[in-house]
Amino acid sequence: MGDAYEETIDGECIDRRRQSETHDVLVSRLHRLVAESLPLNSALRLHPPQTGLILTDHVTLRPDLTLLRARRLPGSDTVAYDAYLVAEVLQPGDHHLDTVVKKQIYADHRLPRLWMVDPRYLNVEIYAAGEYGFTLLDILANHHPLTDPHLPGLNCPMHTLFADL
């Protein structure tokens, strides 16, 4: 099981407990699926699970999956990386923090894509940045495939993602 870790929200350290085996299996599967789906020479970079994502001086989150997108800074050869996609695998007891607090933080920072993976209901909620925060694009369950326009090789049915849990 994954180790406990800390996140910082509004300057306050939040202790996150050890993850369950189900959580770890899902995080591992998601990382493998996304890594296998990245096109060659992609501007996207996959971070290891729960790598710190510094959003402000007072907010550092540790998403279960973080995909960064490279962009050139205007007038230079310097490359900066911005979060393109974050996935949070939900656990009992952390539901409010992940689905309310962190989701609002990601929306406030105009994260382009968010996946909320819920092993209780065997589904994934897909959000995209919209004019007024996040827009729920879809709730994937059963045989519906997890896809993303920037990951052309990603096509994983929900029954495969949640198999044997």
Backbone torsions as a table, in degrees:
resi	resn	phi	psi	omega
1	MET	NA	146.3	-179.3
2	GLY	-63.2	151.2	-179.4
3	ASP	-73.9	158.3	172.6
4	ALA	-67.9	156.5	-179.8
5	TYR	-153.9	174.4	179.5
6	GLU	-118.1	147.5	168.5
7	GLU	-124.2	155.6	179.2
8	THR	-118.3	123.5	178.8
9	ILE	-128.5	120.8	-176.7
10	ASP	53.1	39.6	177.7
11	GLY	79.7	-4.2	-179.1
12	GLU	-98.8	129.9	177.1
13	CYS	-77.2	128.2	178.4
14	ILE	-111.3	118.6	176.8
15	ASP	-78.4	125.0	176.5
16	ARG	-104.8	131.9	-175.4
17	ARG	-77.6	169.1	176.7
18	ARG	-58.2	145.6	-179.6
19	GLN	-85.2	156.8	176.7
20	SER	-77.6	166.4	177.3
21	GLU	-62.8	-38.9	177.3
22	THR	-59.4	-45.2	178.3
23	HIS	-57.8	-49.5	-177.7
24	ASP	-62.6	-39.2	178.6
25	VAL	-63.3	-45.7	-179.5
26	LEU	-64.6	-42.4	178.4
27	VAL	-61.0	-44.4	179.3
28	SER	-62.2	-44.4	178.7
29	ARG	-62.6	-45.9	179.8
30	LEU	-59.8	-44.5	179.6
31	HIS	-62.2	-43.3	179.5
32	ARG	-63.1	-46.1	-179.6
33	LEU	-60.8	-45.3	-179.1
34	VAL	-68.3	-44.0	179.6
35	ALA	-59.0	-42.4	179.5
36	GLU	-69.6	-18.9	-176.0
37	SER	-95.5	-9.5	-178.3
38	LEU	-68.9	126.4	177.9
39	PRO	-66.7	152.9	173.8
40	LEU	-59.0	144.0	-179.8
41	ASN	57.2	30.4	-179.8
42	SER	-70.9	149.7	173.2
43	ALA	-79.9	-1.6	-178.7
44	LEU	-95.1	142.4	177.9
45	ARG	-129.8	130.0	179.0
46	LEU	-93.8	124.5	176.8
47	HIS	-87.2	154.4	173.3
48	PRO	-60.7	156.5	-179.9
49	PRO	-55.3	138.8	174.9
50	GLN	58.6	30.9	170.3
51	THR	-70.5	138.1	-179.2
52	GLY	-60.0	131.1	176.2
53	LEU	-114.8	103.9	-176.7
54	ILE	-85.4	113.8	-178.9
55	LEU	-97.6	-34.6	174.2
56	THR	-149.6	179.2	175.8
57	ASP	-62.2	-21.5	-174.9
58	HIS	-114.2	4.4	-178.5
59	VAL	-136.2	113.8	172.4
60	THR	-129.7	117.7	179.5
61	LEU	-109.8	161.2	179.3
62	ARG	-127.6	76.9	-178.3
63	PRO	-63.5	155.4	177.4
64	ASP	-68.7	-29.8	176.3
65	LEU	-143.5	131.8	177.0
66	THR	-132.2	125.2	176.3
67	LEU	-115.3	120.3	-179.0
68	LEU	-101.6	150.5	178.6
69	ARG	-118.7	129.4	179.6
70	ALA	-78.3	145.0	172.2
71	ARG	-147.6	145.2	176.9
72	ARG	-82.1	135.7	176.1
73	LEU	-74.0	139.0	-177.3
74	PRO	-55.8	133.1	175.6
75	GLY	74.3	16.9	178.7
76	SER	-150.9	172.6	175.4
77	ASP	-95.8	6.4	-178.7
78	THR	-74.0	136.5	178.6
79	VAL	-106.6	132.1	174.4
80	ALA	-114.0	155.5	179.1
81	TYR	-119.4	131.5	177.4
82	ASP	-118.9	146.5	176.3
83	ALA	-64.4	128.6	175.8
84	TYR	-102.6	-43.8	-175.4
85	LEU	-142.4	136.7	174.7
86	VAL	-127.9	141.3	173.2
87	ALA	-123.0	135.8	174.7
88	GLU	-119.2	123.9	175.5
89	VAL	-94.6	118.7	-173.2
90	LEU	-77.6	148.9	175.7
91	GLN	-133.4	150.3	174.5
92	PRO	-58.0	139.1	-179.8
93	GLY	91.7	-22.2	179.0
94	ASP	-108.9	4.2	-172.3
95	HIS	-55.5	-50.5	-177.2
96	HIS	-62.3	-45.4	-178.7
97	LEU	-60.5	-44.6	-177.2
98	ASP	-76.9	-44.0	-171.4
99	THR	-88.4	-15.4	179.3
100	VAL	-114.7	-63.4	-173.1
101	VAL	-65.9	-57.9	-176.8
102	LYS	-67.4	-36.6	177.8
103	LYS	-60.1	-40.2	178.0
104	GLN	-67.1	-39.9	177.5
105	ILE	-61.2	-46.2	178.2
106	TYR	-61.5	-40.2	178.5
107	ALA	-64.8	-43.4	179.2
108	ASP	-61.2	-30.7	179.7
109	HIS	-92.7	9.2	175.3
110	ARG	56.3	40.8	174.0
111	LEU	-59.3	127.3	-177.2
112	PRO	-62.3	-39.4	-176.0
113	ARG	-140.2	143.9	176.4
114	LEU	-139.3	132.0	173.4
115	TRP	-112.7	126.2	172.8
116	MET	-107.4	110.0	-174.8
117	VAL	-98.9	119.1	-174.8
118	ASP	-118.7	100.4	-179.0
119	PRO	-68.2	-18.3	177.9
120	ARG	-65.8	-40.5	-176.6
121	TYR	-107.2	2.6	178.7
122	LEU	54.3	47.9	178.8
123	ASN	-141.5	166.8	176.4
124	VAL	-130.4	124.9	174.1
125	GLU	-92.2	130.5	-178.4
126	ILE	-108.7	120.6	179.5
127	TYR	-116.9	149.4	174.4
128	ALA	-132.7	148.9	178.0
129	ALA	-63.5	132.3	178.0
130	GLY	-126.6	-177.2	-177.7
131	GLU	-60.9	-34.1	-175.7
132	TYR	-117.0	33.7	-176.9
133	GLY	110.2	-151.4	-178.6
134	PHE	-79.4	145.6	171.1
135	THR	-112.9	128.1	175.3
136	LEU	-74.3	112.6	-179.3
137	LEU	-83.9	-38.2	-175.5
138	ASP	-166.9	156.7	168.4
139	ILE	-119.7	112.8	-174.8
140	LEU	-94.4	131.8	178.0
141	ALA	-149.9	167.6	176.9
142	ASN	56.1	-114.4	-176.0
143	HIS	-97.1	1.6	179.1
144	HIS	-65.2	134.9	-176.7
145	PRO	-88.8	143.9	170.6
146	LEU	-81.2	121.6	-179.7
147	THR	-137.8	169.3	174.1
148	ASP	-156.4	139.3	-177.1
149	PRO	-61.6	-25.4	-179.6
150	HIS	-94.6	1.4	177.7
151	LEU	-126.2	76.4	-171.9
152	PRO	-61.0	-22.7	-179.9
153	GLY	-88.9	-3.1	-177.4
154	LEU	-84.8	121.1	179.7
155	ASN	-160.4	75.7	-174.4
156	CYS	-113.7	113.7	176.4
157	PRO	-63.2	148.1	-178.0
158	MET	-60.2	-37.0	179.9
159	HIS	-65.1	-24.5	175.6
160	THR	-79.2	-43.9	178.7
161	LEU	-59.0	-41.8	-175.5
162	PHE	-97.4	12.7	-177.7
163	ALA	-59.0	138.2	173.0
164	ASP	61.1	29.8	177.2
165	LEU	-98.9	NA	NA
